[in-house]
């Protein structure tokens, strides 16, 4: 090699390093390449020691948190020993709910940093945290470092570095980090997962998921909905798939992502914003609380992200919370022998040009409804929580912890499904340029086993008969 060529390559390498340093996103991708070569403890399939009683601390007692207090109170073997929220009145309301449900008073924490004290001080096994998004990773990391398992709301992380931090901390501490992706436990999703496991759709080729839910007027611009308007703030100055996990979680399980296949790269594009900035202007005329949002740059109304897997399959994920469309998560599976789709209603299964009849659907449902739904589904519908899927998720989590079983969703799922947020933002900013998706399993996807639909060794956790609430 000539001296000039060596000099050119050195300069090129130096320039790449400087560029990565100047661009935080490139620096994170560079660091990701280094992290991906490490071979640590594999948390997929990990079974933590059995817990006869699961002592739970709940951080975040807003809309999701107060419902979790009630659902978890129904499950045998659960003790809610700590409650925390920034606002003291929410802690007091949750204490009153425990009292109405005949449960002991929990230790209360409040204030801006109350969650830190709960993670450090509370004598508990599981931190359950439905908080605003920016707190998910800090709480999960602190809980695991303090020796607690953690169940964290979606998305679990918002940056590439935070995704890696969750993975590395879970591996180091050998504490579970489960993302509370409730849509994986909805009834049609579990049915089609079991059908896919049994080969009814043949080889799955393509899948679609979404979060299409008009939140604009009743939720984003509602000062009583999200504390301090935190969710509206998440839609300012950002552009990408900001809330992908409801759509991708169930189809990722069907495609065995992290357990036989993996995500290779994605490309993402967004529309312009055609409504949120205008709505902010209109709302500011009605109430001064919305004045800070006038003239702000909001994310595009619809984001579409396409992901290609290592085995050559594709997934499409959409995000739209600001146009007047009926609710949809799509949930479409397309294989070499058949397909299934949940939305638009009615849900369909087909093995040719036409959907099967209602009678044929009922027969398939009876045969392929998985054991967890047969065991707890009717009770879940009675308890509630998005039609019962929240309760199935909570019950399954507790039953696995009490029986020392691997969780359905591990830290690699939390990271892989959440990393779509920052990677889609990067792709959108580069006019849809493809972006590599990290392999958080570091090659273990080749041997990790698919999510088990068996209740063998489990299903020992009962449901309490609670007193009627006034």
Order of alpha helices (4+ residues) and beta strands (2+ residues): alpha-alpha-beta-alpha-beta-alpha-beta-alpha-beta-alpha-beta-alpha-beta-alpha-beta-alpha-alpha-beta-alpha-beta-beta-beta-beta-beta-alpha-alpha-alpha-alpha-alpha-beta
